[in-house]
Amino acid sequence: MRTSFSTRLFAGLLVWTIAAGRCLAADPAEPQVWLSGVDPYVRQAMKADASDYGELFRPDAPWRVAATHVGVFKTSTQWILNGPDQALEVMFKDLRERGIALAVEGLMLTRDNNQCGQGIEGYSSPGTIRRAAERIKALGGELAYIAMDEPAWFGHSFRGPQACQASLSYLARDVANTIRDVKTIFPNVKVGDIEPLPQRSQADWIGTLIQWAAEFESAVGAPLAFFHADLDWVQSWEGDVSRLAKEFGARGINFGIIYDGNPGDPSDEAWTRNAEVHFDAVEGRLGIIPDQAILQTWMVHPTHMLPETTPGTMTNLVDRYARMRTTLKIQSQDGRLVGTLSDRAGHPLSAAPISIMAAEDGHSGALTIRESSGTVPQTAHSALLGLRLNTECDCSGSGEVGIGTISYADDGGGEAQRRLMNANATGGTNGDSRPEAPTQFVATPSKPIVLNSQSFPVSPGQTYRLKVPMRATSSAADAGYVSLVFLGPDGKEVRRDKIAISQGASRRAIVSTDRNGSFQYGGKPNIQPEAIEAVFPGDDKFRAAIAHISANR
């Protein structure tokens, strides 16, 4: 899920499209790009500093190129209901003239009089969505899409206080009533859904989502117009995304992915950099190109939407996403790795760096440094480092994990180095018990591991950096995480930031493409099968690309 309810309460969104004489996606093969920042009303509710959100809607606003790539713009239901008339009229007019649609997620579930749904995300009082639609109409907008705010999760599966735990058929009928109400104002409105992934605390969550789509179609009389996956990037999400993309594609439902940064990112630049890492992971590494790409924040960062020429802004992220895609191919030939790099049209790319990478095996070889950064909570007094395998998470995985000395530092002078050890762990590799060697853990679902280091002082309000040297088998990716647990003066947990257990890769060589876009790596690496990949990191014009090959092919 995205973040705590206290933050997300204000981010219920409606999506509407202004019919204009342009194609919303730049290329039939390219995703439709949605853009969403945090509007002034929500930022004030979050007690966050003001942003340049309103500056987007000036005719001369510096996002001329990015604007040509954006098909939909999202804003909150609260901004629609509470924003000044003039500000909304200016926004509607500017987006209409640019041929861009406006987007906000709808709280489509209805709270009842028996407290069910009170204080739960996704719910609103009766008539809320209709009132928002009426105001859009009155101020010159045209509602075309509603994006539901996780109704299957919060209405059916959520188990917190005041949870309704209603049947999917009941929820579908409730939503259908709201849709019929809105259609009296906007007859052509289309409705899609947003749901969190993964959710391993829910048995067969993917099956639940497929059933939810069927119940929706039965009650509404039309299928979901789209499905947007709200990914928890800390967990292993690849399998769920692959399955859902195939399932919804077969049903004619547009599949979209929300690309965002991490909640603990300490700056605009860190947030957008991680968002780029995420869309490269989905589209470059996994090879899934969604129908819709949603570049969205509901966090404090980024604080700036503009200008598009400055790294760290939301419009700059649009331009980064819109770079030309590349195709990278590799194969084994006569004991060498050979490959080609080309652009989307098939033209070769010359003088491009290609990194030849070898995947970790979990118990030997070098460690990959996993890094994380964020802001120390104001109420934190100290912190500790922890390891959680197959417990305290929606996780279940088996495999071997090696962890070296973990380093923490913050801008206030806080600094620590800690090793995680227990009686079942082994120091070093292949019996190597040197102090600097990694500690090995074997993850199995039947034997959860809970391990904490000694605590150390931290600096409240300061930016921190965490480095975890790690290696893991691919089968351990679902096993758990390393945690940085912030503690208050009373020693109780204030917040927990995580770095997921994941398989990394070590670089064996960097080669360059020739004028034909070709490259080769002369020596066959001595690694396990299925463990070689080539990586083009991308540049200011071209997107990153990744290709895999078996060492024995």
Helices and strands as residue ranges (DSSP letters): H 5-8, G 9-11, E 13-16, E 32-36, H 40-45, G 53-57, H 64-69, E 70-76, H 77-82, H 85-98, E 101-103, E 105-106, E 109-110, E 123-124, H 128-138, E 145-149, H 151-151, I 152-157, H 168-183, E 190-197, H 205-220, E 226-231, H 238-250, E 254-259, H 268-280, I 281-285, E 292-296, H 314-321, E 326-333, E 336-343, E 353-359, E 368-375, E 382-389, E 399-403, E 406-410, E 415-418, E 426-427, E 439-443, E 449-452, E 456-457, E 463-472, G 474-476, E 480-487, E 493-500, E 505-512, E 518-521, E 532-536, E 545-549
